[in-house]
Amino acid sequence: MGILVQKFGGTSVASYEKMKEVCKIIEAHKEKYKNIAVVVSAMGRKGAPYATDTLISMCTNINDRPTKRELDMIMSCGEIISGTILATMLDSMGIPATFLTGTQAGIITTKAFSNAKIKKINPKKIQRELADGKVVIIAGFQGMNEKMDITTLGRGGSDTTALALAAALKAKNCYIFSDVDGVYTTDPKKVKDAKKLSALSYNEMMEISSEGAKVLHNRCVEIGDKFKEGQIYVPEMLIAAKAMQAGLKVLAPSLKAEGVEPIGKAVIGTVKGDLHDIGKNLVKMMMDGAGIEMVDLGVDVPEEKFVEKAEEIGADIVCLSALLTTTMPAIETTIKAFEEKGIKDKYILTSRGTVKVKDLFCNGMASSIIGCQDISVKLIKNKIKEMVDLENKKKPLADQAICDLLNKDQINISRRTVAKYREELGIKSSSKRKRI
């Protein structure tokens, strides 16, 4: 059933005992997938004898400023050690396996040492080994530039390796194994009411990864999105926003010298319980560029702070930011705080039509905060209902068929989500809708 790519992080291969568990996972998937490629990180984390930080210290203890080329050489050894041991362990269990370095796997990168990007992958050697019935273990985090120097992809780069290989191999699935139990709305160690999410879109994952969430490397998500959509939006938008910000810094002294006054004042911040600020920062930059004086309250801002600051500076606008729909109820709570003070009508508030920044790169706009449901979701549900209403009742549309039709209309959605929305609409499955 196609090719499966699996990735195991440093903690997953930190010891022989943990590697044995990894072998069991690989063995279990062999029953379903004929071909399996496995990407591994270095063994363990800081302090472990073969962890990346340990290897780096072997150079920095001698020379506190080693060249990045030499650092990449020694850093690549960690994945080679863990990959070789894992392949040997699989062989001992009667599961044929072979290990390939990033170079042997055909991973070609840019020339930048320690932070290279994957330019292309020639997967022929991997494909030959898979055709021979072997599990192919591949060193994550590394590749080779066009001068045949070993390069590394930056910390967390094994995620990137796995997703890029999945794309190059046209894999059926790519599984990223981790020692955490899921992705939360925010850091559960800092915010006690953080909620674990059941699912995330590419754009959502890209945003929280870029913001520093230690779940998936942001380049990994970027590659996954590019592979799926055929284009990338968020990085390009961020580059443009940063360029605009740099331009404003240059212009600011001249504007002040000319006596140009701001056209208004605004308070902006990410609501309580949310630690993400990419969207907020983009909006702030845009409003700065429009001549509005912005006061940025940062992230995880309590309701009363928005109220106090808006009153203090005499703001015209209050901008409330949240990353996901799971944190958007805090926007409603903040708006109620303004209502309770009897000052809501003094301000332009985002309740009058919030545009979620993540959806500038997709299709959606948020409805009124009450209910916290995207207009995009409502539109998709309406489309699903319309398709079902118009379908051939003798050959009703399966969830996958609906998914394919929506994708053709540039609405990127999974079969699983289609099934969820269909059930929420009270529509039976295709087999139960069929009329003889």
C-alpha positions, 0 to 999 in steps of 0.5 A: 500500500504505497510508501510510508515515511516515518521520522523518530526524534532524538528522545525516541532513539536515545537508548537501545531500549527505546530503539527496540520500541522503534523497531516494534513500531516499524515492524507493526507498520510493515504489515500495512506498508510494503515500503518504509523509509525511516528518518532519524535524529541523533541519539538523545538530547543535551548531555547524551554522549552522541547528542548534537550539542555534545558533538558540538562541544567536542569542537567548541571546547578546543576552539570557541569559534570553529568554522561552520563547515567543520561544525556541520561535519561533526554534527552530521555524525549523530544521525549516522550513529543512531541510523546505523544502530537502528538498521543493525537492530532491525537486521537482528530481528529478521527485518532487512534494513540499510542505512543511508546518509543524507548525501547517499539519500540524494539530498542536495541543499543550498551552500549555507552551512548549519542552516541549509535549505533542501534544493532537490532530492534524487531518491533513486538509491532509496527507491532501489533499496526499497525495491529490494525489500529493505527498510531504508534508514536515512539520516535526518538533518543533513544533506550535501551542497553542490560542492559536495560538502556536508551541510545541516538544515538547522535545529529540528531539521530532521522534520524537514528531511522527513517531509521533503523525502515523503514528497520526493518519494510520493509517499502515501503518508508521513508520520512524525513520532514524538515523545509529547502527547499532542499539540496544545493551543498554547504552552500547557506549562505556562497556561493551565487551561491550554487545550490539546487540539485534535487536528491542525491545518498546514497553515495553522501548524506553519504559523505556530511552528514559525512562532517557536512552538517546539512541535514541528520544525517550521520548514517541515510544515512549509515543505508539507504545505508547498507539496500539498498546495503547490505554493507558499503564502506565509513566508512570502507575506512575512518577508513583505511585512518585515521589508515594510517595517524596515522601510518605516524605520527609515521613513519615521525620522523624516515624517516626524521632522515634517510634523506628520501627525498619526491619523489615529491611535490603536491598542493591539495584543494577543488575547489571554491564553494565547502566546502567538503573535505572528498575525498580530505583528503583521496587522500592527505593521500594516496599520503602522504603514497606514499612519496609525499610532500602535501600542502593542501589549504583546501576548497573553494579555488579560481583558482588563489590560486592554481596557486600561490601556485603551482608556489611558491613551485615548485609543480609537481602535482596539485590535484583539488577536488569536491564533486558532478558533480554540482561543477566539472565545477570549476575544468575546470575553475581552469585548464583554469587559468593555461592555461592562465598563460601558465604554464599548461604543467608544472604540472600533472593535474587531467584533465587527468583522475580524479577519484572521491573518491565517485565513488571508493565506486560505479562504476564510473570514471569521464571522462574529466572534459569538460562536467562533465559527468561520464563515469559510467553514459555513461555506464549505458545509453549504457546498457539501450540502449542495453537492449531496442535494444534486448528486445522482441518488443511485450513485451518491458521492462518497466522502473522498469524491466530495473531498476531490471536488472541493479540492478542484475548487481550490478548497483544500480539505481532507476526507476526514474533515468532509466526513466530520462536516457531513455528520454535523449537517446530519447527512448520512454516509453514501452507502446509506443514501443510496437508492436502489 
